[in-house]
Amino acid sequence: MFLYLLGLLVLFYLFRWVREQPRVSDKANKYVYITGCDSGFGNLLARHLDKLGFRVIAGCYTEKGEEELRKGCSGNLITSHLDVSSKESVAKMAALIREKVGEQGLWAVVNNAGVSVPSGPVDWLNIDDYKVMLEVNLTGVIAVTLSVLPLIKMAQGRVVNVASVFGRISPVGGPYCVSKYGVEAFNDSLRLNMAAFGVKVLCIEPGFFKTNVTDTGIQIKNLHALWDRLPQDLKDEYGSDYIPNAVKTIKEKVEKLSDADLMKVVSCMEHAVSAVWPRKRYSPGWDAKFFWLPLSYMPSCVADYLLLKEAIPIAKKVH
Ligand SMILES: NC(=O)c1ccc[n+]([C@@H]2O[C@H](COP(=O)([O-])OP(=O)(O)OC[C@H]3O[C@@H](n4cnc5c(N)ncnc54)[C@H](OP(=O)(O)O)[C@@H]3O)[C@@H](O)[C@H]2O)c1
């Protein structure tokens, strides 16, 4: 019986592996629009797809990002300034893309741009902290997608949304998880709505990887900035040991958990863009596969117990 089940499992993985090998043809005539190409996954994906022969349209937040990306790529790659939180900037980029792609439409958009600060305990933040991040991580994803959706329908192309394992489980306070849960919801409704048009919608849910999003220097600076503006009574509730303990946790856990091999994520993005039969969801990273996603399927009481065991202690604990 055990061998029979094992055989079935091996057959399933073999079948899936074979099915996932073929890539789409005519890459030289397929345009791919990527947001957030200054650094991290977006930057690496733009370079990788350019090497594979796709026509990449890279949205960069800074001029420096544009210049550096262009230096290492072929003349086919186009860069342009893009702030996904600005209506005008998103519309300007969509107009440029419309002009470039013409009748053939846009093959894919990769919604990659994102930020991870301000982040902290919920009662440290105000509504503007939430709005600033949601404008980039969630409204930005929706705005960019809507701005080019007719072009993607023309090409029967793809929308690739970069969410996170924190779109499946919410172990930290602040807008990051809220924004990524939102991306997941947008992704799933769009996937169903677009199926009839032959448009595929794919979601990437990475674990922890070494980029600016997980940069410990940026995270620690953000924590200090939030702490400094707290009223004294709130500081007293958390206690003077809170910040040193939080800094230690960030240094030990985030630093150790984060995988330096960004190609694990970029290969999933490339597969979503170019495979004939892409997966609906990708979860790159060992921590995603073996910790965060299994944890997200557990009953809340079990997940809470495990997460609270690791929580940073506060001074005024009420039992
Ligand atoms: N790294 C991880 O562990 C991890 C895990 C799960 C999900 N993700 C997601 O992966 C995506 C890419 O992040 P990353 O890890 O590669 O970090 P990253 O290097 O910081 O990349 C994010 C990119 O977005 C750009 N950006 C920021 N604000 C923008 C705006 N308003 N408009 C347009 N672009 C903007 C950034 O530009 P600047 O560099 O100029 O600021 C940067 O190029 C994000 O959506 C992130 O949430 C990351």
Ligand as a Chemical Component Dictionary entry (heavy atoms), coordinates in Angstrom:
data_LIG
# 
_chem_comp.id                   LIG 
_chem_comp.type                 NON-POLYMER 
_chem_comp.pdbx_formal_charge   0 
_chem_comp.three_letter_code    LIG 
# 
loop_
_chem_comp_atom.comp_id 
_chem_comp_atom.atom_id 
_chem_comp_atom.alt_atom_id 
_chem_comp_atom.type_symbol 
_chem_comp_atom.charge 
_chem_comp_atom.model_Cartn_x 
_chem_comp_atom.model_Cartn_y 
_chem_comp_atom.model_Cartn_z 
_chem_comp_atom.pdbx_ordinal 
LIG N1  N1  N 0  12.364 40.205 0.073  1  
LIG C1  C1  C 0  11.459 39.436 0.629  2  
LIG O1  O1  O 0  11.749 38.679 1.567  3  
LIG C2  C2  C 0  10.032 39.447 0.119  4  
LIG C3  C3  C 0  9.172  38.457 0.577  5  
LIG C4  C4  C 0  7.861  38.433 0.122  6  
LIG C5  C5  C 0  7.437  39.376 -0.794 7  
LIG N2  N2  N 1  8.299  40.340 -1.227 8  
LIG C6  C6  C 0  7.795  41.309 -2.201 9  
LIG O2  O2  O 0  8.621  41.305 -3.352 10 
LIG C7  C7  C 0  8.461  42.546 -4.041 11 
LIG C8  C8  C 0  9.812  43.086 -4.444 12 
LIG O3  O3  O 0  10.533 43.443 -3.283 13 
LIG P1  P1  P 0  12.074 43.124 -3.057 14 
LIG O4  O4  O 0  12.143 42.153 -1.956 15 
LIG O5  O5  O -1 12.736 42.827 -4.339 16 
LIG O6  O6  O 0  12.579 44.502 -2.426 17 
LIG P2  P2  P 0  13.158 45.831 -3.112 18 
LIG O7  O7  O 0  14.535 45.581 -3.579 19 
LIG O8  O8  O 0  12.963 46.922 -2.123 20 
LIG O9  O9  O 0  12.220 46.044 -4.367 21 
LIG C9  C9  C 0  11.073 46.831 -4.351 22 
LIG C10 C10 C 0  11.114 47.773 -5.508 23 
LIG O10 O10 O 0  9.941  48.599 -5.510 24 
LIG C11 C11 C 0  10.354 49.940 -5.745 25 
LIG N3  N3  N 0  9.379  50.900 -5.245 26 
LIG C12 C12 C 0  9.198  51.350 -3.980 27 
LIG N4  N4  N 0  8.203  52.247 -3.942 28 
LIG C13 C13 C 0  7.734  52.351 -5.204 29 
LIG C14 C14 C 0  6.707  53.121 -5.808 30 
LIG N5  N5  N 0  5.944  53.973 -5.110 31 
LIG N6  N6  N 0  6.505  52.990 -7.146 32 
LIG C15 C15 C 0  7.274  52.143 -7.871 33 
LIG N7  N7  N 0  8.261  51.404 -7.367 34 
LIG C16 C16 C 0  8.486  51.511 -6.043 35 
LIG C17 C17 C 0  11.685 50.048 -5.069 36 
LIG O11 O11 O 0  12.410 51.164 -5.542 37 
LIG P3  P3  P 0  13.604 51.792 -4.644 38 
LIG O12 O12 O 0  14.602 50.678 -4.485 39 
LIG O13 O13 O 0  14.096 52.916 -5.439 40 
LIG O14 O14 O 0  12.956 52.179 -3.352 41 
LIG C18 C18 C 0  12.322 48.716 -5.454 42 
LIG O15 O15 O 0  12.873 48.768 -6.728 43 
LIG C19 C19 C 0  7.689  43.454 -3.083 44 
LIG O16 O16 O 0  6.347  43.504 -3.488 45 
LIG C20 C20 C 0  7.813  42.751 -1.737 46 
LIG O17 O17 O 0  6.752  43.049 -0.867 47 
LIG C21 C21 C 0  9.591  40.400 -0.788 48 
# 
loop_
_chem_comp_bond.comp_id 
_chem_comp_bond.atom_id_1 
_chem_comp_bond.atom_id_2 
_chem_comp_bond.value_order 
_chem_comp_bond.pdbx_ordinal 
LIG N1  C1  SING 1  
LIG C1  O1  DOUB 2  
LIG C1  C2  SING 3  
LIG C2  C3  SING 4  
LIG C2  C21 DOUB 5  
LIG C3  C4  DOUB 6  
LIG C4  C5  SING 7  
LIG C5  N2  DOUB 8  
LIG N2  C6  SING 9  
LIG N2  C21 SING 10 
LIG C6  O2  SING 11 
LIG C6  C20 SING 12 
LIG O2  C7  SING 13 
LIG C7  C8  SING 14 
LIG C7  C19 SING 15 
LIG C8  O3  SING 16 
LIG O3  P1  SING 17 
LIG P1  O4  DOUB 18 
LIG P1  O5  SING 19 
LIG P1  O6  SING 20 
LIG O6  P2  SING 21 
LIG P2  O7  DOUB 22 
LIG P2  O8  SING 23 
LIG P2  O9  SING 24 
LIG O9  C9  SING 25 
LIG C9  C10 SING 26 
LIG C10 O10 SING 27 
LIG C10 C18 SING 28 
LIG O10 C11 SING 29 
LIG C11 N3  SING 30 
LIG C11 C17 SING 31 
LIG N3  C12 SING 32 
LIG N3  C16 SING 33 
LIG C12 N4  DOUB 34 
LIG N4  C13 SING 35 
LIG C13 C14 SING 36 
LIG C13 C16 DOUB 37 
LIG C14 N5  SING 38 
LIG C14 N6  DOUB 39 
LIG N6  C15 SING 40 
LIG C15 N7  DOUB 41 
LIG N7  C16 SING 42 
LIG C17 O11 SING 43 
LIG C17 C18 SING 44 
LIG O11 P3  SING 45 
LIG P3  O12 DOUB 46 
LIG P3  O13 SING 47 
LIG P3  O14 SING 48 
LIG C18 O15 SING 49 
LIG C19 O16 SING 50 
LIG C19 C20 SING 51 
LIG C20 O17 SING 52 
# 
